[in-house]
Amino acid sequence: MQPVLLGDVAVGPGLPPYVIAEIGSNHNGDMDLCRKLIDAAADAGAPAVKFQSWTEESLIAESEYARNTSYADRKRHFGSLREMVRAYQFTAKQHRQARAHCAARGIAFCSTPFSPEEADLLEELDVPFFKIASMDIVHLPLLRYVARKQRPVVISTGMATLAEIEQAVQTVRAEGNHDIVLLHCVSLYPPALDQIHLRNIAMLQETFGVPCGFSDHTLGVAVPLAAIALGACVLEKHFTLDKDLPGWDHAVSADPAELRAIVAEGRNIHLALGAAQRTVSADELAKRAQFRRSLVVRSDLPAGHVLSEDDLLAKRPGTGIGPAELPYVVGRTLRHDLKRDDLLAWSDLQ
């Protein structure tokens, strides 16, 4: 399987995990907050931040706005759906401001387009890849439009059947674009642990022959780190400065301390996974003499004594005859006297 280049970073099996800090709409329409989020993600060591590129007109129909005029949960919804979308939409000007701040901080600027026009804007801003949201895995016209731009396409698979995932992959490939990354995803906020099924990561990778990762909506860091341990090459995690901020996703997002842990411990997990073939390092080989055992005599024995198994014990260090050689020692005759606990050497035997 060939790795996929997300900008100048290769992702795929055996490569370090690529952690995307999903800001989404957690900027709450406030560019000061947006810049602080970018700064915090960069400080945490994440290689990329991601936004969502939608407007009042591009995502939601008038009938849906009409049905959602008020909410009981005032923490996540400060007004009607239209009022929140207007406040949280990411304008073209804000895209450019965020892109410039990302460049200044040395972190990749990425986003999810929800329309062809937004895909064009992201292409203009030279995003390293296009991210397709779970909801749009069956939006084949948008998939085709994005695929034709011949940039890597990262696709979340929440809510999708295996057949729908296959259809999406084939749609992108039909446009001559083979740079695909799939993200296992459960579109619940948060999902119950028994709904997550992290083994899907390996299954999707084997089934479709593309690098696979995990788009995480769980609380805390345990599940995303487990995903990395199971081979997720890309890890997307919602990100906030404060879980108590008003808005849609802050409560299920990682805070800066959690993002730092995911980035740092994810790298450590990658290093610890190592290779499948069995090896013994030089450092470990050097421990053999100290940690392994040698045959010693149980008591004082005179020259000419014929050794039995009862005459011998195995003790540290491992610089003499090893206990695995016991069958070649029993029945041999001592050349000279030995004291209790003397290590047995081949030169001691006739």
N, C-alpha and C positions, 0 to 999 in steps of 0.2 A: 504494500500500500504506500503510495506516494504521499509525503506530507503536503500540506496546503500552506502557502505563504499568506499570512495576514499582515499586509505591509511588508516589513522586513523580518518578521518573526515566523519561523516555520512551526507548525503545530501538527501533531500526529502521534501515533504510538511510539513510546520510548523517549519522547521529547518533553521538556518541562511544561507544566500546565500554564495555559494562557488565561489569566484571570481578568474578566471584564467587570468593572464596577458599573452596574446598571443604575444610572441616575434616573433615567426615565423622565417622569414628571415631578420628581422629588425636589426640583428647583423651585416649585410652586410659583413659577412665573417671575421670580425675583433673581435678577442677574448677579447681585451681590452674593446671594446664597449659592447660586450656580457656580460662581468662581471659587467659593469656599469649598464646595463639594469636589471640584476638580483638584484643588490644592490638596485636600485631605486624601483623595484617591492616589494622587502622585506620591504623597508622603508615605502612604501605606505600601508602595511598591507595585501597585497594579499597573500593567502595561497599557490598559485602555479604559476609557470611560465611554458609556453609551447613553444616548438620549432616545427619545421617541419623536418622530417627525410627523405630526398631524396638526390639523387646524380645525376650527369650528365647522368648516364646510367639507373637509376631506374624509371624515371618519363616521359621522353619526347622522342618521336621517332625521328629518323634522318630526316624524311620528314618534321617534324614540325620545327626542327632547320633550315633546308634549306629554309623554307618559311619566317622565321623571322630573317633576317640578319641585319636589321636596323630599327630604330623607329624615328618618328618625335618628340616624347616627350623625350627629353634628360634628364629631371629631374628624371623620373622614370626608364629610360633605358639608361645606359651609353654606351652600345654597342649592339652586337647581342644577341639573346636569349641564345646561347651557352656560350658566354662570361659571361653573368650575372649568369647563372646557375653554371658555374664553380667557380665564385667568391663567390656566396652565399650558395653553398651546405655546409652541415654540416657534416664534416667527423667524423669517429668513434672516433678519438682522440679528436676532439672538443666536441663531446658528453660527453666523460669522463671528460674533463676539466670543462664543464658547470655543469655536475652532481656533481662534487666535490665542486664547488663554491656554488651551491644551498645548499648542505649539510652543508657547513660552515655557511651559512646565515639562515639556518632553514626554507627554503622554498622548497616546493615540486618541483622536476624536472619532467616534463612531455613532451610528444612529440606525433606527428602524424606520424605513419609509412606509407610509400607508397609502401612497398614491404615486402615479408616474411622475407628477410634478415634483414631489418631494424626493423621489429617487434622482431626478435630474439635479436638484439642489445639492444633494449629497455627493453626486458625481463631480459637480463643480468644486465642492469643498475637498475633493480628493480623499474620500474615506477609504481605508484599507480593505474594507469588505462591506457588503450589505447584509444586514440582519433581518430575517423574515420572522415576524411574530407568529406564535402558534395559531392565532385566529386566521392567519392568511396562508397557511400551508395548503389550503384548498382554493385559494384565489389564484387560479392558474394564469389569468391574464397578467396580473402583477408579477408573478414569478417569471413569466416569459420576458416581460419588459426589463426586469432587473437582471436576469441572466444574460440578456443580449449586451449588457454593458461590459461583460467579460471580466468582472471582478469577482473575487471569492464570495460565495453565498453561504451564510450561516443560517440554518433553518431550525427553529424550535418546533418540537413535535407534540406539544400538549394538545389533548383532546383528539388526536389523530389515530386512526387505525393503521395497521401495517400497510394495508392496500393504499391508503391515502398518502402515507409517507413515500411509498414506492412511486406513486403517481407524481409527487412533487419532485423527487430525484430525477425521474425520467424527463419531466418537463424542463428542468434546468439543463440536463445533459443534451436534450434535443436541440438546444440553442448553441451547442458546441462548447458549453461551459462545464468543465469537469472539476472545478475547484469548489467542492461542496464540503461543508461540515454540518453534521446533524447534532442537535442538542436534545437529549432525553429531557422531557419536561412534564410536570404534572400541573395543570392550570387550576390549582386551588391555592388559596392564600390564607393560612398555610395548609398544606395537605397533612393528613394523619400519617404517621410513620409507615403503617401497613399499606398505604396507597402509593408509596414512592417507587418501589421496584427498581433499585439501582442496577440490578443485573441487566436491565434493558440497555445499558450503555454498551456492554460487550456484545449483546445480541444485535443491536443496530449496526455496530461496526462490522461484525462478521457478515450480516445479511447484505449490506449495501456497499461494503468495501470502501468506506470513506471514514476519515477521522470523526470520532464522536465525543461529545462532552455532555455537560449537564447544566441546564438552566434551573436555578434553585429558588424555591419559594418557601423553604422551611425556616424555622427560627433557630438562631445560633449557628455554630460552626461545625458541629459533628457530622451532619449529613454531607455538606460540600466536601469536607476532608475525606470522608468515606468514599465519595464519588471519585476523587483524585486517586485514592488507593486502588479503586477498581478500574482505573485506566482512563478516566475523563481527561481529555487533552485540552479542553476549553471549559472554563467554569464561569458562568454568568451569575452574579449575585446582586440583587437590589441593594442600593447603598444610600445611606442618609447620615446626616450629622447628629440627628436626634430622633429617636424612635417616637417621641411624644409630639413631634410637629404635626400640625393639621395637614390632611391630604390623604390620598388614596393608599400609598404603599409604604409610608414611613414605618408603620408598626411591624411589617414583615421584612424590613431591610436590615442589613448589617450596618453597625456603626463603625467608626474608624478603628477602634480596637479590634473588633471582629474581623474587619477586612485585613488588617495587618496580620492577624493570626492565620487567616486563610491563605494569604500570599506566602508568608514565611513558612508555615507548617506544610503548605502544599509543596513548596520546593523541597523541604526536608523529606517528605513522603516520596517524592519523585526520586531523590537520591537513594533513599533506603530501598526502594523497589528493585533497583539494579537490574541484573540479567537473570534469565531463567536457567542458564547452564551453571552447574556446580563448580565453584572455584574455592580455593583456599589461599588467602592473601599471604604475602610475605610476612606481614605483622603477625598473622595467626600462626603461621608455621614456626615463627620464633617462640611462640608460647608453648610448643609441644614439650620441649625439654623441661620446662617449669611445671606444667600442669599434668602431663601424663605420668604413668607409674612405671617402675622397674621391679623385677623380681629381687627379693631380699631373702636371706635365710632367717628362719623363725627363731633359731637358737644357735649357740656356739656349736660348730661342727668340725671334726678332725679331718685331716687329709686322708684320702682313701674311702671316705663315706660315699655311699651310693645314694643319690638324691631321690626322694619320693615327693609326691605332691604335698604331703603334710609338712615337709621341711620348708616350704616356700610361702611367702606372702608377696603382695604387690603394693608398693608404696612409692610416693614421690621421692625424688625427681625422676623424669623419664630419660635419664642419660645412660641407663644400662640395658639389660635384656628385657624387652617388653613382655607383658603377661600373655600376649597372643602366642609367644614362642614357648610357652610352658611344655607342650608335648615334646619339644626337642631338647628339653633340659632334664625331665624326669628320666631316671635310669642312668644318668651320667655320673662319673666318679670325680670327686674333688681332687685337685692337684695338691692343695695345701689347706691349712686350717683357715676357717672363716669365723668371724665374730658375729654375734646376734645383730641383725639389721644391716650387715654388710650388703651392698649392692652386688649382685652376681654379674660376672663378666664372662664372656666366652673363654677368655684366657685362664679362668679359674677351673675349667673342666678338662678332664682327659678326653 
